[in-house]
């Protein structure tokens, strides 16, 4: 357990690491095997990462599948900013970076990849964005962490780890590509 002070908000955050680098690597390898087994390979499959950390996880899954099966799976990036149902509640102007999917998704199996599944609203927005780009044959969902507390009837097909949490806790996924370290932490705000 580590603690750090959040100067901007004026409180202490307690953080407990629940997955380290090796555990994340094992979870992604298992998910890659499950994708291959369930789909009997990866023909006509595209991995689409939801910005931001979902993209890095999708790239890692693609690499694992290439190592296991010797086949490269295309990886796309999906920006759901304009599809969020809380867009009007945000005070600041949203930053739209755009989506980049290197292949046509019409008729393909699309595996959406995200870091944490919580209420399901991000995944719903991602499915709306995908459908606007074409009509996939199937959409599956792979997440590193499923923390529960769903508000929409969405369930992942592939899960790295189920982590029961309280509403007051935050699950923070840290990845080498964006944070310089691989770890998953549960963070809880403590009054100073």
Phi, psi and omega in degrees: 000132176234156179236146172213152184267130176263096186298321183300318183264341176079033177218166180265140177247127174267129181235131178240125179283125179251340173223132174258188183302314181295320180293322177295316179301315179296318180298317180292323177296317178297315178300318179301315178297319180295321177299313180298316182293312184295324184262003182053050183109195182226027178296136181058037181244143176229133173265128181235113179272136177275128182306138004253312186290336177299328178296314181296321179293321178297319178297319179294319178297318178300317179295319178298316180296320178298319179294321183282312191256344182075019181235135177272133177253127179298146181238130177244165179240132182240123176258117184258010186313310185282355180258357182291142179277356178252016183301321181286343179276344180282130182284325184272162178288125182291147178263114180260122181256347178088160179254146178225107177240118190287351180225161175292134182267349181301124178080003182260161168276121179252125175253108176286137181234130177219165182279310184230132172258123184236266184280336183099353183291324177296317180294320177300317178296321179295320178294320176300316180297318179297314182298328176292339180269344183161184181245095178295152176293325183202145173239127175243163183233127175241128178229147176288316183232131170248112184259002178081197179066038182294139174252345179233154183283072181236134182226136180284151175274329182225129183229130174288313180203134171273126183232099177296130182226165170268164180297334183278349180271156177240135174260119181250119175262121179250127181236146182310317185297329183245335187239353179080005181205150174256116178192156170237128182238148166258124182246139179229133180282130176243134177295141182283000000 
